Amino acid sequence: MMFNCFKRILVIILCFLFFSSIVAFGVESNTKLIINSEKNTSEDLKLKNQILLVYDKDSYFGEDKNVVRIIEETLGAFEVKVQRLGVKDYKKEDIFKFSYVFVLGIDGNFNNETFLKDLYEYEGKIFWIGKGVEHFLKDKSKQIKLNLSYFGSVNNITEIYYPGSKDRNMNYNEENKFYLQNEEDYSVLKTIGNLPKVYSYISNGEKYYPFALNSKNFWYISNIKDDDIKFSIFSDLLYDIFNIKNVKRGKVFIRIEDVNSFSDVNKLKKIAEYLNSEEIPFIISLVPTFVDDKSGYVNTISENKDFVDTVKYMVKLGGTVILKGYVQENGNSEELGKGFEFWNGKEDKPIDANMKTFIYNKVELGLRECVENQIFPLGFEAPKDAMDLRGYKEIKKYFSTYLGRYQSSDNKYTTTKLPYMVYNTEAFNKFVPENLGHLEKDNVLSVANIKENFNKISKVRGYTAGVYFHSYLEPEKLKQIVEYFKSREVDFLDLKEEENWVEFGDIKIKSKNGKIEAKYIKKDVSKKDAPKKLGYIASINSVLIVVIGFFCIVFLFIFFVSKKRDKNKFLR
């Protein structure tokens, strides 16, 4: 009798532990029905211009950047639809479905005769990028028609000249000259007569060679390996290829980096007041929570009213908030932004997680923390700009706008600086590039680096150029770069003047013409939505699983022993 009572008690305990673990797991995973509300994807648009991007390889030897993806994302600045195809997979007459053909030669292995034969007959615009062009120009009739021949490969190139769109007459002056520091091989074409138009030259200090040119329907650029002046030239030439005449003036933005509850609110106010006095709008990169690296305590902005009021004050002075992930560690350190959130930084690989659920939870917690404090982000940025394509696709469900640098590789951490905004691509609804670098605390050359980067980016028509400034730096350091931009008579980007949207469940935020509208159902984030210990629930879960497992073993042991005793009693 007593033994049966013990069994009943044990069953009740097991049931209690089982249902407790379910509740804990529900809190930890916070799994909900996720509605795919992806906005403005390129598949939804009927684009007139179709591009076939044919390539021999997608990456340079020893590098992790996916050049094919970079080109495809860059083309998102124009109303075109891109289909990529390895040259080995090319089938007869594939080329004739498209208005443009872009050929990317990394190794130059274009021995597919079917592709070359179709390319000879193709009457649309051809843009050959990099190596392998000798395979196309081996046809004598093409050489005569285009007034071009293959000269060969040259190296030891130290200078490149590009006047940009303001002055299409090639002048070998200092204003148009940029120095090259890497050792690359350049495939060079020889022009015959005056028909080919040369847009850019390279030089070894003695001889000059065409770097970018056009002859009839054929365009050529020798190399775009680095995201520097060579890539700027490529990006600017796209306007000519697509015959776009009216291009809006370029714009510059200043972003205040790692604004969080540990920031010095007095410095933040001074930064905002200075930029406001110069009539410069700015972007606030807000981190909603930080983890104390000693105690593991999660510090939310809701716990710091003075900080929340400071952010609102910055917004009134011209700031626009974007969400920089949800949580970062080392919250008590001056040098913030060290941690990865959407990338495994220790092993340099993608995070091992269900990205749909992972990002859903992060976005929900981050946005809720903001809106409950009447702070309304208009965009998103991943810490250290580290995120693979899975993450980009999830983020674009909830945010119209992503700001930062682009990671083209899903295997290794690497970033690329695009020169202008792109729209409706595989990775983004709208991408706002940050490409000028940042002011550094102890680096006296950081201002010079920003100026040099701007000289390159500003060669691109319709550029968007971004620089960031750490919130822990003295506001006086910002004056150096502001005065430089003022001297260049640039226009500054005000993100809230553009159309942006954020949609997540009941949270809906949108901006247009400087006005921000927000709708949401008010909740109490201070008590239940934000966990106070990072991984606290997960730890309880693990303990419960161990306890349940132990009691299951004990229960089975008692059950079989009891059954054996009952059998022995029956036999007696």
PERA-V583590 format. One record per helix or strand of 3 or more residues. SS is the DSSP state (helix for helix, strand for strand). FROM is the first residue (numbers start at 1). LEN is the number of residues. If there is no record, write none. Layout:
BEGIN
<<SS:FROM:LEN> <SS:FROM:LEN>>
END
This chain:
BEGIN
<<helix:2:28> <helix:42:3> <strand:49:7> <helix:67:11> <strand:80:7> <helix:87:3> <helix:94:4> <strand:100:6> <helix:113:9> <strand:125:6> <helix:133:5> <helix:140:7> <strand:148:7> <strand:159:4> <helix:174:3> <strand:177:3> <strand:186:6> <strand:197:7> <strand:208:8> <strand:218:4> <helix:229:13> <strand:251:9> <helix:265:13> <strand:282:5> <strand:289:3> <strand:297:4> <helix:301:3> <helix:305:12> <strand:319:6> <helix:355:17> <helix:383:3> <helix:389:10> <strand:401:4> <strand:430:4> <helix:446:12> <strand:464:7> <helix:476:12> <helix:495:3> <strand:500:5> <strand:507:6> <strand:515:5> <helix:525:5> <helix:536:36>>
END
